[in-house]
């Protein structure tokens, strides 16, 4: 199981966690984006490291999604 950190993890590990968690949950980038209330482009940019990692609110939502599945 992939764990989303609250901020102590290094940037690269968290970015890999977003993509890994998305795949673990069986979501496309578009599906995860819809559940988080962001665009698919935002999810893609998080996963590729082209923008800052998700803020704590989105990390909280990712953890919540993980618990629900």
C-alpha contacts under 8 A as a table, 3 or more apart, distances in Angstrom:
res1	aa1	res2	aa2	distance
1	X	24	X	7.79
2	X	17	X	6.25
2	X	20	X	6.80
2	X	21	X	5.83
2	X	24	X	7.84
3	X	17	X	6.83
3	X	21	X	7.81
3	X	63	X	7.76
4	X	14	X	6.73
4	X	17	X	6.25
4	X	18	X	7.47
4	X	59	X	6.53
4	X	62	X	7.28
4	X	63	X	6.36
5	X	8	X	6.41
5	X	9	X	6.02
5	X	14	X	6.93
5	X	59	X	7.50
6	X	9	X	7.60
6	X	56	X	6.67
6	X	59	X	7.02
7	X	10	X	7.79
7	X	56	X	7.64
9	X	13	X	6.41
9	X	14	X	6.38
10	X	13	X	5.57
10	X	14	X	6.50
11	X	14	X	5.33
11	X	15	X	6.27
11	X	53	X	6.82
12	X	15	X	5.14
12	X	16	X	6.24
12	X	49	X	7.49
13	X	16	X	5.17
13	X	17	X	6.11
14	X	17	X	4.79
14	X	18	X	6.37
14	X	53	X	7.06
15	X	18	X	5.29
15	X	19	X	6.76
15	X	46	X	6.05
15	X	47	X	5.13
15	X	48	X	7.12
15	X	49	X	6.35
15	X	53	X	6.45
16	X	19	X	5.37
16	X	20	X	5.90
16	X	47	X	6.41
17	X	20	X	4.92
17	X	21	X	5.63
18	X	21	X	5.22
18	X	22	X	6.07
18	X	46	X	7.32
18	X	47	X	6.16
19	X	22	X	5.09
19	X	23	X	6.25
19	X	47	X	5.48
20	X	23	X	5.16
20	X	24	X	5.99
21	X	24	X	4.83
21	X	25	X	6.06
21	X	66	X	7.68
22	X	25	X	5.21
22	X	26	X	6.26
22	X	27	X	5.44
22	X	28	X	7.08
22	X	29	X	7.37
22	X	32	X	6.81
23	X	26	X	4.88
23	X	27	X	5.95
23	X	28	X	7.41
24	X	27	X	7.81
25	X	66	X	7.06
25	X	69	X	6.95
27	X	30	X	7.74
27	X	31	X	5.53
27	X	32	X	5.80
28	X	31	X	5.11
28	X	32	X	6.25
29	X	32	X	5.24
29	X	33	X	5.99
29	X	40	X	5.47
29	X	43	X	6.07
29	X	44	X	6.79
30	X	33	X	5.03
30	X	34	X	6.22
30	X	39	X	7.26
30	X	40	X	4.73
30	X	43	X	7.98
31	X	34	X	5.20
31	X	35	X	6.38
31	X	40	X	7.95
32	X	35	X	5.13
32	X	36	X	6.21
32	X	40	X	7.69
32	X	43	X	7.58
33	X	36	X	5.13
33	X	37	X	5.84
33	X	38	X	4.90
33	X	39	X	5.33
33	X	40	X	5.13
33	X	42	X	7.55
33	X	43	X	6.19
34	X	37	X	5.06
34	X	38	X	6.26
34	X	39	X	7.08
34	X	40	X	7.76
35	X	38	X	7.93
36	X	58	X	6.91
36	X	61	X	6.82
36	X	62	X	7.80
38	X	42	X	6.38
38	X	43	X	7.49
39	X	42	X	5.22
39	X	43	X	6.79
40	X	43	X	5.18
40	X	44	X	6.25
41	X	44	X	4.98
41	X	45	X	6.06
42	X	45	X	5.04
42	X	46	X	6.17
43	X	46	X	5.13
43	X	47	X	6.23
44	X	47	X	5.13
44	X	48	X	6.19
45	X	48	X	5.17
45	X	49	X	5.85
45	X	50	X	5.04
45	X	51	X	5.64
46	X	49	X	5.17
46	X	50	X	6.49
46	X	51	X	5.82
46	X	52	X	6.71
46	X	53	X	5.70
46	X	54	X	6.82
47	X	50	X	7.91
49	X	52	X	6.75
49	X	53	X	7.27
54	X	57	X	7.77
54	X	58	X	5.68
54	X	59	X	6.16
55	X	58	X	5.54
55	X	59	X	6.32
56	X	59	X	4.92
56	X	60	X	6.05
57	X	60	X	5.11
57	X	61	X	6.40
58	X	61	X	4.93
58	X	62	X	6.12
59	X	62	X	4.98
59	X	63	X	6.26
60	X	63	X	5.20
60	X	64	X	6.22
61	X	64	X	4.94
61	X	65	X	6.16
62	X	65	X	5.13
62	X	66	X	6.23
63	X	66	X	5.01
63	X	67	X	6.35
64	X	67	X	5.18
64	X	68	X	6.30
65	X	68	X	5.09
65	X	69	X	6.44
66	X	69	X	5.54
